[in-house]
């Protein structure tokens, strides 16, 4: 299953993204971000 997380660098979005990375392959996760500088915190 593929997942799309919008607002992935926000408070909830970051937590959901980190949790989802433990549950499935990173190939199944896509994220939408607004602040490119915060992208580093997700290690994408």
Backbone atoms as SQL, in Angstrom:
CREATE TABLE atoms (id INTEGER PRIMARY KEY, chain TEXT, resi INTEGER, resn TEXT, atom TEXT, x REAL, y REAL, z REAL);
INSERT INTO atoms VALUES
  (1, 'A', 1, 'UNK', 'N', 0.845, -1.163, 0.000),
  (2, 'A', 1, 'UNK', 'CA', 0.000, 0.000, 0.000),
  (3, 'A', 1, 'UNK', 'C', 0.899, 1.237, 0.000),
  (4, 'A', 2, 'UNK', 'N', 0.508, 2.240, -0.730),
  (5, 'A', 2, 'UNK', 'CA', 1.240, 3.507, -0.799),
  (6, 'A', 2, 'UNK', 'C', 0.595, 4.519, 0.142),
  (7, 'A', 3, 'UNK', 'N', 1.423, 5.374, 0.739),
  (8, 'A', 3, 'UNK', 'CA', 0.940, 6.381, 1.678),
  (9, 'A', 3, 'UNK', 'C', 1.420, 7.754, 1.244),
  (10, 'A', 4, 'UNK', 'N', 0.558, 8.754, 1.371),
  (11, 'A', 4, 'UNK', 'CA', 0.908, 10.145, 1.118),
  (12, 'A', 4, 'UNK', 'C', 0.611, 10.935, 2.386),
  (13, 'A', 5, 'UNK', 'N', 1.638, 11.575, 2.908),
  (14, 'A', 5, 'UNK', 'CA', 1.488, 12.371, 4.120),
  (15, 'A', 5, 'UNK', 'C', 1.698, 13.826, 3.742),
  (16, 'A', 6, 'UNK', 'N', 0.674, 14.634, 3.932),
  (17, 'A', 6, 'UNK', 'CA', 0.807, 16.064, 3.662),
  (18, 'A', 6, 'UNK', 'C', 1.189, 16.757, 4.961),
  (19, 'A', 7, 'UNK', 'N', 1.971, 17.795, 4.855),
  (20, 'A', 7, 'UNK', 'CA', 2.422, 18.496, 6.057),
  (21, 'A', 7, 'UNK', 'C', 3.377, 17.656, 6.880),
  (22, 'A', 8, 'UNK', 'N', 4.241, 16.916, 6.208),
  (23, 'A', 8, 'UNK', 'CA', 5.109, 15.950, 6.887),
  (24, 'A', 8, 'UNK', 'C', 6.134, 16.581, 7.815),
  (25, 'A', 9, 'UNK', 'N', 6.395, 17.868, 7.694),
  (26, 'A', 9, 'UNK', 'CA', 7.354, 18.507, 8.593),
  (27, 'A', 9, 'UNK', 'C', 6.672, 19.217, 9.754),
  (28, 'A', 10, 'UNK', 'N', 5.361, 19.141, 9.818),
  (29, 'A', 10, 'UNK', 'CA', 4.632, 19.724, 10.948),
  (30, 'A', 10, 'UNK', 'C', 4.695, 18.807, 12.159),
  (31, 'A', 11, 'UNK', 'N', 4.083, 19.227, 13.243),
  (32, 'A', 11, 'UNK', 'CA', 4.135, 18.449, 14.487),
  (33, 'A', 11, 'UNK', 'C', 3.559, 17.050, 14.317),
  (34, 'A', 12, 'UNK', 'N', 2.326, 16.954, 13.898),
  (35, 'A', 12, 'UNK', 'CA', 1.688, 15.648, 13.739),
  (36, 'A', 12, 'UNK', 'C', 2.248, 14.899, 12.537),
  (37, 'A', 13, 'UNK', 'N', 2.448, 15.600, 11.437),
  (38, 'A', 13, 'UNK', 'CA', 2.946, 14.954, 10.228),
  (39, 'A', 13, 'UNK', 'C', 4.289, 14.287, 10.423),
  (40, 'A', 14, 'UNK', 'N', 5.169, 14.925, 11.176),
  (41, 'A', 14, 'UNK', 'CA', 6.490, 14.343, 11.427),
  (42, 'A', 14, 'UNK', 'C', 6.376, 13.079, 12.270),
  (43, 'A', 15, 'UNK', 'N', 5.510, 13.086, 13.258),
  (44, 'A', 15, 'UNK', 'CA', 5.312, 11.898, 14.097),
  (45, 'A', 15, 'UNK', 'C', 4.711, 10.753, 13.292),
  (46, 'A', 16, 'UNK', 'N', 3.736, 11.071, 12.459),
  (47, 'A', 16, 'UNK', 'CA', 3.113, 10.046, 11.625),
  (48, 'A', 16, 'UNK', 'C', 4.133, 9.466, 10.646),
  (49, 'A', 17, 'UNK', 'N', 4.947, 10.333, 10.053),
  (50, 'A', 17, 'UNK', 'CA', 5.958, 9.880, 9.101),
  (51, 'A', 17, 'UNK', 'C', 6.959, 8.957, 9.774),
  (52, 'A', 18, 'UNK', 'N', 7.440, 9.346, 10.938),
  (53, 'A', 18, 'UNK', 'CA', 8.410, 8.504, 11.655),
  (54, 'A', 18, 'UNK', 'C', 7.793, 7.162, 12.035),
  (55, 'A', 19, 'UNK', 'N', 6.548, 7.159, 12.490),
  (56, 'A', 19, 'UNK', 'CA', 5.870, 5.913, 12.848),
  (57, 'A', 19, 'UNK', 'C', 5.683, 5.038, 11.620),
  (58, 'A', 20, 'UNK', 'N', 5.251, 5.646, 10.536),
  (59, 'A', 20, 'UNK', 'CA', 4.993, 4.889, 9.320),
  (60, 'A', 20, 'UNK', 'C', 6.269, 4.261, 8.770),
  (61, 'A', 21, 'UNK', 'N', 7.391, 4.942, 8.936),
  (62, 'A', 21, 'UNK', 'CA', 8.673, 4.389, 8.475),
  (63, 'A', 21, 'UNK', 'C', 9.031, 3.116, 9.222),
  (64, 'A', 22, 'UNK', 'N', 8.532, 2.945, 10.440),
  (65, 'A', 22, 'UNK', 'CA', 8.792, 1.710, 11.181),
  (66, 'A', 22, 'UNK', 'C', 7.835, 0.599, 10.766),
  (67, 'A', 23, 'UNK', 'N', 6.737, 0.968, 10.119),
  (68, 'A', 23, 'UNK', 'CA', 5.704, -0.005, 9.771),
  (69, 'A', 23, 'UNK', 'C', 5.787, -0.516, 8.336),
  (70, 'A', 24, 'UNK', 'N', 6.429, 0.245, 7.440),
  (71, 'A', 24, 'UNK', 'CA', 6.456, -0.129, 6.033),
  (72, 'A', 24, 'UNK', 'C', 7.750, 0.363, 5.393),
  (73, 'A', 25, 'UNK', 'N', 7.996, -0.084, 4.199),
  (74, 'A', 25, 'UNK', 'CA', 9.182, 0.332, 3.454),
  (75, 'A', 25, 'UNK', 'C', 9.075, 1.809, 3.071),
  (76, 'A', 26, 'UNK', 'N', 10.219, 2.486, 3.043),
  (77, 'A', 26, 'UNK', 'CA', 10.221, 3.899, 2.653),
  (78, 'A', 26, 'UNK', 'C', 9.770, 4.086, 1.209),
  (79, 'A', 27, 'UNK', 'N', 9.852, 3.041, 0.410),
  (80, 'A', 27, 'UNK', 'CA', 9.391, 3.123, -0.980),
  (81, 'A', 27, 'UNK', 'C', 7.883, 3.319, -1.067),
  (82, 'A', 28, 'UNK', 'N', 7.171, 3.005, -0.005),
  (83, 'A', 28, 'UNK', 'CA', 5.716, 3.130, 0.013),
  (84, 'A', 28, 'UNK', 'C', 5.237, 4.465, 0.572),
  (85, 'A', 29, 'UNK', 'N', 6.162, 5.321, 0.985),
  (86, 'A', 29, 'UNK', 'CA', 5.797, 6.574, 1.645),
  (87, 'A', 29, 'UNK', 'C', 6.161, 7.759, 0.762),
  (88, 'A', 30, 'UNK', 'N', 5.213, 8.656, 0.581),
  (89, 'A', 30, 'UNK', 'CA', 5.442, 9.922, -0.114),
  (90, 'A', 30, 'UNK', 'C', 5.024, 11.031, 0.830),
  (91, 'A', 31, 'UNK', 'N', 5.774, 12.109, 0.835),
  (92, 'A', 31, 'UNK', 'CA', 5.456, 13.202, 1.746),
  (93, 'A', 31, 'UNK', 'C', 5.329, 14.508, 0.985),
  (94, 'A', 32, 'UNK', 'N', 4.457, 15.354, 1.480),
  (95, 'A', 32, 'UNK', 'CA', 4.319, 16.710, 0.974),
  (96, 'A', 32, 'UNK', 'C', 4.832, 17.654, 2.044),
  (97, 'A', 33, 'UNK', 'N', 5.746, 18.543, 1.651),
  (98, 'A', 33, 'UNK', 'CA', 6.322, 19.457, 2.628),
  (99, 'A', 33, 'UNK', 'C', 6.239, 20.888, 2.117),
  (100, 'A', 34, 'UNK', 'N', 6.176, 21.804, 3.045),
  (101, 'A', 34, 'UNK', 'CA', 6.113, 23.224, 2.704),
  (102, 'A', 34, 'UNK', 'C', 7.470, 23.888, 2.913),
  (103, 'A', 35, 'UNK', 'N', 8.138, 23.511, 3.985),
  (104, 'A', 35, 'UNK', 'CA', 9.411, 24.127, 4.347),
  (105, 'A', 35, 'UNK', 'C', 10.554, 23.180, 3.980),
  (106, 'A', 36, 'UNK', 'N', 11.282, 23.490, 2.923),
  (107, 'A', 36, 'UNK', 'CA', 12.354, 22.609, 2.465),
  (108, 'A', 36, 'UNK', 'C', 13.479, 22.469, 3.482),
  (109, 'A', 37, 'UNK', 'N', 13.706, 23.475, 4.301),
  (110, 'A', 37, 'UNK', 'CA', 14.766, 23.389, 5.306),
  (111, 'A', 37, 'UNK', 'C', 14.463, 22.325, 6.358),
  (112, 'A', 38, 'UNK', 'N', 13.190, 22.113, 6.648),
  (113, 'A', 38, 'UNK', 'CA', 12.812, 21.104, 7.636),
  (114, 'A', 38, 'UNK', 'C', 12.883, 19.688, 7.067),
  (115, 'A', 39, 'UNK', 'N', 13.042, 19.573, 5.772),
  (116, 'A', 39, 'UNK', 'CA', 13.114, 18.261, 5.129),
  (117, 'A', 39, 'UNK', 'C', 14.240, 17.422, 5.723),
  (118, 'A', 40, 'UNK', 'N', 15.316, 18.076, 6.124),
  (119, 'A', 40, 'UNK', 'CA', 16.464, 17.370, 6.688),
  (120, 'A', 40, 'UNK', 'C', 16.069, 16.587, 7.933),
  (121, 'A', 41, 'UNK', 'N', 15.134, 17.104, 8.710),
  (122, 'A', 41, 'UNK', 'CA', 14.719, 16.404, 9.929),
  (123, 'A', 41, 'UNK', 'C', 14.050, 15.069, 9.618),
  (124, 'A', 42, 'UNK', 'N', 13.512, 14.919, 8.424),
  (125, 'A', 42, 'UNK', 'CA', 12.880, 13.660, 8.026),
  (126, 'A', 42, 'UNK', 'C', 13.867, 12.704, 7.374),
  (127, 'A', 43, 'UNK', 'N', 15.049, 13.202, 7.034),
  (128, 'A', 43, 'UNK', 'CA', 16.076, 12.410, 6.345),
  (129, 'A', 43, 'UNK', 'C', 15.549, 11.832, 5.048),
  (130, 'A', 44, 'UNK', 'N', 14.925, 12.669, 4.252),
  (131, 'A', 44, 'UNK', 'CA', 14.382, 12.222, 2.967),
  (132, 'A', 44, 'UNK', 'C', 15.348, 12.614, 1.879);
